[in-house]
């Protein structure tokens, strides 16, 4: 039987082009096409690496929890031209590979247990006043100006300073961290090799900081002890955390912990500014002192245009089938969270922003063993940032045509380069 459709039937839309600038601005129509026509799709990425893209919710959830898909790049059956192109630039050379995004149980279980206590609901709740102070201080720096770039002046510094505090980076070193982190998220915009150089500098700094803290560590932990001190204490008490592992752990908490929150705040604010009726509902709710719509709203913003477009790399360790498609051992698999979270089979009216949405088991922070450890902190930062912005700058508005805004062209993350806004200047008392 030939594969010809009826002459009167409309021709199927052609396969969309992926990873162009137009795609980066609005990937959702392309993902809708893939969900319908090629839900598990093999493609060549801009780096030259070939990988499977998984776009339907049910398949995505299965793949995220499937232990036959390893996080360890050693399982990648990679051709020579693809060497080192599946992780964070520079992490191999800087000996920062032994972190939670690159390892499987039992090492993953051991390392995750060591840091999990820093992200318990109680510990995050204790951190809330500090996040509020940071938020107020950053908004206070531009509130009197009547305009700002919310990425550069707000969404970017807030999680950097928060994660530095959590790790125990001294205040006098935090601006260096901000510079290195800025280079890491500029991707193609900075000098060639800049990301790898920043990773190397961060690695050197973390090794030195771990050494300094070890020398002066008190015998007993103080309440709310910083995370790096806690990692050192654990490694000195039989957990066998090597210095490389401690540095890699601190590095990945910074790397994974700040860019996701930059994008949550940036994408979330952009979505609210381009959906005025939803934004008005949230402002009215906040004015009444309510929290419920803020909480469901942050979950909806994570689903609707979340900070992580594709889950981090996985590699098949044995033959397996996802969505009817056979995957060979050694093949890379990328779960497209942004596509899964707009799947009409799972979410009613998935392309509609509904801050009051209740049935919202989105995959914005992953699923299974590698569910994002820092999700409670990111949610706290997102809620605090959005509520404070909308309350202190009530007439906040975009200062550019939404179509003119540029999105960063990385593979994993989804976020704006800039977010210019205007508002009535607020004279601080």
C-alpha positions in Angstrom: 0.0 0.0 0.0 1.4 3.4 -1.0 1.7 6.2 1.5 -0.5 8.7 -0.5 -3.3 10.7 1.1 -6.6 11.4 -0.6 -6.2 14.1 -3.3 -8.9 16.2 -1.7 -7.4 16.0 1.8 -5.3 19.0 2.9 -1.6 18.3 2.7 0.0 17.8 6.1 2.0 20.8 7.3 5.7 20.4 6.6 8.0 19.5 9.5 9.0 22.7 11.3 12.6 23.9 11.4 14.0 23.5 14.9 16.6 25.6 16.8 16.3 28.8 14.6 15.9 32.3 16.1 12.2 32.2 15.1 11.9 28.8 16.9 13.7 30.2 20.0 11.1 33.1 20.2 8.1 30.7 20.1 8.9 27.0 20.0 5.3 26.0 20.9 3.9 25.6 17.4 6.8 23.4 16.4 6.4 21.3 19.5 2.6 20.9 18.7 3.6 19.6 15.3 6.1 17.1 16.8 3.6 15.9 19.4 1.1 15.1 16.7 3.3 13.8 13.9 6.7 12.7 15.4 6.3 12.5 19.2 9.7 10.7 19.6 11.8 12.4 17.0 15.5 12.0 16.1 17.2 15.2 15.1 20.6 16.7 14.7 21.2 19.5 17.3 23.1 22.7 16.5 26.2 21.1 18.1 26.2 18.3 15.6 25.1 15.7 18.2 22.1 13.5 17.2 19.5 12.9 19.8 15.9 11.8 20.3 13.3 14.5 21.4 10.4 13.2 23.5 7.5 15.6 23.3 4.3 14.0 24.7 3.4 14.2 28.4 2.9 10.4 29.0 6.1 9.5 27.2 8.1 12.3 28.9 7.0 11.2 32.4 7.9 7.6 31.5 11.4 8.6 30.2 12.2 10.8 33.2 11.6 7.9 35.6 13.2 5.1 33.4 16.4 3.9 35.0 17.5 2.4 31.7 18.2 6.0 30.7 21.4 7.0 32.5 22.6 10.5 33.4 26.2 9.4 33.0 27.8 10.7 29.8 30.1 7.6 29.8 27.1 5.8 28.3 26.9 8.0 25.3 27.9 6.1 22.1 29.4 9.4 20.8 31.3 9.9 17.5 34.5 11.8 17.7 33.0 15.1 16.6 30.5 15.0 19.5 33.0 14.6 22.3 32.3 16.9 25.2 29.2 18.5 23.6 26.5 17.0 25.8 27.1 18.8 29.1 28.0 22.2 30.5 30.9 23.7 28.5 34.2 23.3 30.4 33.0 20.9 33.1 35.1 18.0 31.9 38.4 19.9 31.8 37.6 21.6 35.2 37.0 18.1 36.8 33.5 19.1 37.7 31.7 16.1 36.2 30.8 14.2 39.4 27.6 16.2 40.1 23.9 15.3 40.4 23.1 15.9 36.8 25.8 13.4 35.5 25.6 10.4 37.9 23.3 7.5 38.7 22.5 5.6 41.9 24.2 4.6 44.2 26.5 7.7 43.9 23.5 9.9 43.0 21.6 8.7 46.1 24.6 9.3 48.4 25.4 12.8 47.1 21.7 13.9 46.9 21.2 12.9 50.5 24.1 15.1 51.6 22.5 18.3 50.1 18.8 17.5 50.5 18.8 18.8 54.1 19.6 22.3 52.7 16.4 22.3 50.7 13.9 20.9 53.2 10.6 23.0 53.5 11.7 24.1 57.0 15.2 25.3 55.9 13.7 27.1 52.9 11.1 28.8 55.1 13.9 30.0 57.4 15.5 31.5 54.3 12.4 33.4 53.3 13.1 36.7 55.2 16.6 36.8 53.5 15.0 36.4 50.0 12.4 39.1 50.8 15.2 41.5 51.9 17.2 40.8 48.7 14.1 41.3 46.6 13.2 44.6 48.3 16.8 45.9 48.1 17.1 45.1 44.3 13.7 46.7 43.5 14.7 49.7 45.7 17.7 50.3 43.4 15.6 51.0 40.3 12.1 51.9 41.7 12.8 55.7 41.5 14.0 55.5 37.9 10.7 54.7 36.1 12.3 52.1 33.9 14.6 49.0 34.3 15.8 45.9 32.5 14.2 43.3 34.8 16.6 40.6 33.7 19.8 42.4 34.3 18.7 44.4 37.4 16.4 42.0 39.1 15.8 38.4 37.9 19.5 37.7 37.4 21.1 39.1 40.7 18.3 37.8 43.0 19.0 34.1 42.7 22.8 34.6 42.4 23.0 36.4 45.8 20.5 33.9 47.4 22.4 30.8 46.3 25.7 32.4 47.3 24.3 33.0 50.8 23.0 29.4 50.9 26.4 28.0 49.9 28.4 30.3 52.2 30.2 32.5 49.7 31.4 35.5 51.7 29.7 38.8 50.7 32.9 40.3 49.4 33.3 37.5 46.8 29.7 37.5 45.6 30.2 40.0 42.8 32.9 37.8 41.3 30.3 35.0 41.3 27.8 37.3 39.6 30.4 38.0 36.8 31.2 34.3 36.3 27.5 33.4 36.3 26.8 36.2 33.8 29.4 34.8 31.4 27.9 31.3 31.8 24.4 32.3 30.7 25.4 34.6 27.9 26.2 31.5 25.8 27.0 32.8 22.3 27.1 36.5 23.3 30.3 36.5 25.3 33.9 36.0 24.1 34.7 32.6 22.5 35.5 30.1 25.2 34.2 32.5 27.9 31.9 29.9 29.4 34.6 27.3 29.9 37.0 30.0 31.3 34.3 31.1 33.8 33.7 27.5 34.8 37.4 27.0 35.4 37.6 30.2 37.5 34.6 29.1 39.5 36.2 25.7 40.0 39.4 27.2 41.3 37.6 29.6 43.7 35.4 26.8 45.1 38.4 24.5 45.7 40.1 27.4 47.6 36.9 28.3 49.5 36.4 24.6 50.6 40.0 24.5 51.8 39.6 27.8 53.8 36.3 26.6 55.4 37.8 23.3 56.3 40.6 25.0 58.1 38.3 27.1 60.3 35.3 24.8 60.7 34.0 24.8 64.3 33.6 21.5 66.1 29.8 21.7 66.2 27.6 23.1 63.4 25.8 26.4 64.1 22.0 26.5 63.3 21.5 27.2 59.6 25.1 26.3 58.8 26.0 27.1 55.1 25.9 24.3 52.6 29.6 24.1 51.8 30.4 23.8 55.5 27.8 21.0 55.7 29.4 19.2 52.7 32.8 19.4 54.4 31.5 18.2 57.7 29.8 15.2 56.0 33.0 14.3 54.1 35.0 14.5 57.3 32.5 12.2 59.1 32.7 9.1 56.9 30.6 10.1 53.9 33.8 10.1 51.7 33.0 13.2 49.7 36.1 14.0 47.7 37.2 17.6 47.2 36.3 17.3 43.5 32.8 16.0 44.5 32.3 18.9 47.0 33.4 21.5 44.4 31.2 19.8 41.7 28.3 19.8 44.0 28.7 23.5 44.9 29.1 24.3 41.2 26.0 22.5 40.0 23.8 23.9 42.8 24.9 27.4 41.7 24.6 26.6 38.0 21.2 24.7 38.2 20.0 27.0 41.0 20.4 30.4 39.5 19.6 30.2 35.8 16.3 28.3 36.3 15.2 31.0 38.7 16.3 33.9 36.5 14.1 32.4 33.8 11.2 31.7 36.1 11.1 35.3 37.2 11.8 36.7 33.7 9.4 34.4 31.7 6.8 34.7 34.5 6.8 38.5 34.5 6.7 38.6 30.7 3.7 36.2 30.6 1.9 38.4 33.2 2.6 41.6 31.3 1.3 40.1 28.1 -1.8 38.6 29.7 -3.3 41.7 31.4 -6.5 40.1 32.6 -4.6 37.4 34.5 -2.1 39.9 35.9 -5.0 42.0 37.2 -6.6 39.0 38.9 -3.3 38.3 40.7 -2.8 41.9 41.7 -6.3 42.1 43.2 -5.7 38.8 45.0 -2.4 40.1 46.5 -4.1 43.4 47.5 -6.5 41.4 49.6 -3.6 39.7 51.3 -4.3 36.3 49.7 -1.7 33.7 48.7 -3.7 31.0 47.0 -3.6 32.5 43.5 0.0 33.4 43.8 0.8 29.7 44.6 -1.2 28.2 41.8 -0.1 31.1 39.5 3.6 30.3 39.9 2.9 26.6 39.1 0.9 27.7 36.0 3.8 30.0 34.9 6.2 27.0 35.3 3.9 25.0 33.0 3.0 27.7 30.5 6.5 29.0 29.6 8.8 27.3 32.1 12.5 28.1 32.7 13.8 24.6 31.5 12.8 23.8 27.9 14.5 20.4 27.7 15.4 18.2 30.6 19.2 17.5 30.9 20.8 14.7 28.9 20.0 11.0 29.3 21.7 8.1 27.5 20.1 4.7 26.8 22.0 1.9 28.5 20.1 -0.9 26.7 17.5 -1.2 23.9 14.2 0.4 24.9 11.0 1.7 23.3 9.5 5.1 24.0 6.2 6.1 22.4 6.5 3.2 20.0 10.0 4.3 18.9 13.0 1.9 19.4 16.0 3.6 21.0 19.4 2.0 20.7 22.0 1.7 23.5 24.2 4.8 23.7 21.6 7.1 22.1 21.0 10.4 23.8 17.4 11.2 24.8 16.2 14.7 25.5 12.8 15.1 27.2 11.1 18.3 26.0 9.5 19.6 29.1 8.1 22.6 27.3 6.2 20.3 24.8 5.0 17.9 27.4 3.6 20.7 29.5 1.4 21.9 26.6 0.1 18.4 25.7 -3.7 18.7 25.2 -4.0 15.0 26.2 -2.9 16.0 29.7 -3.9 19.7 30.1 -7.2 21.3 29.2 -6.7 24.4 27.0 -2.9 24.0 27.3 -2.0 27.2 25.3 -4.2 29.3 27.7 -2.5 30.9 30.7 -4.9 30.2 33.7 -3.3 31.2 37.0 -6.1 29.5 38.9 -5.5 26.1 37.2 -5.8 23.4 39.8 -5.0 20.1 38.0 -1.4 21.1 37.2 1.0 18.2 37.5 3.5 19.9 35.2 7.0 18.6 34.6 8.7 22.0 34.9 11.0 20.6 37.6 11.3 17.1 36.2 10.1 13.9 37.6 11.5 10.8 39.3 14.9 10.4 40.9 16.3 13.6 39.3 13.4 15.8 40.3 14.9 19.3 40.9 16.3 19.4 44.4 16.1 23.2 44.6 12.5 23.4 43.5 11.3 24.6 47.0 13.8 27.5 46.9 13.0 28.4 43.3 9.3 28.5 44.1 10.0 30.8 47.1 12.1 33.1 45.0 9.6 33.2 42.2 6.6 33.9 44.5 8.5 36.6 46.4 9.8 38.3 43.3 6.5 38.4 41.4 4.4 39.4 44.4 6.8 42.2 45.4 7.2 43.5 41.9 3.4 43.7 41.2 2.7 45.2 44.7 5.5 47.9 44.6 5.3 48.7 40.9 1.5 48.3 40.3 1.5 49.9 36.8 4.5 47.9 35.5 4.4 47.6 31.7 6.6 46.4 28.9 8.8 49.0 27.3 9.2 47.1 24.0 7.2 45.2 21.4 7.0 41.6 22.7 8.0 40.4 19.2 11.2 42.4 19.4 12.5 40.8 22.6 15.3 38.2 22.1 15.4 34.8 23.8 18.7 33.2 24.7 19.7 30.4 22.3 20.8 27.7 24.6 19.6 24.1 24.3 18.3 23.3 27.9 17.1 26.6 29.3 14.5 29.0 28.0 14.8 32.7 29.0 14.8 36.3 27.8 18.1 38.2 27.2 16.4 41.4 28.3 13.1 42.5 29.7 12.7 46.3 29.4 9.9 47.8 31.5 8.5 51.1 32.5 6.4 52.2 35.6 5.6 55.3 37.6 8.7 56.1 39.7 8.4 55.3 43.3 10.1 57.6 45.8 11.2 55.4 48.6 10.3 56.7 52.1 
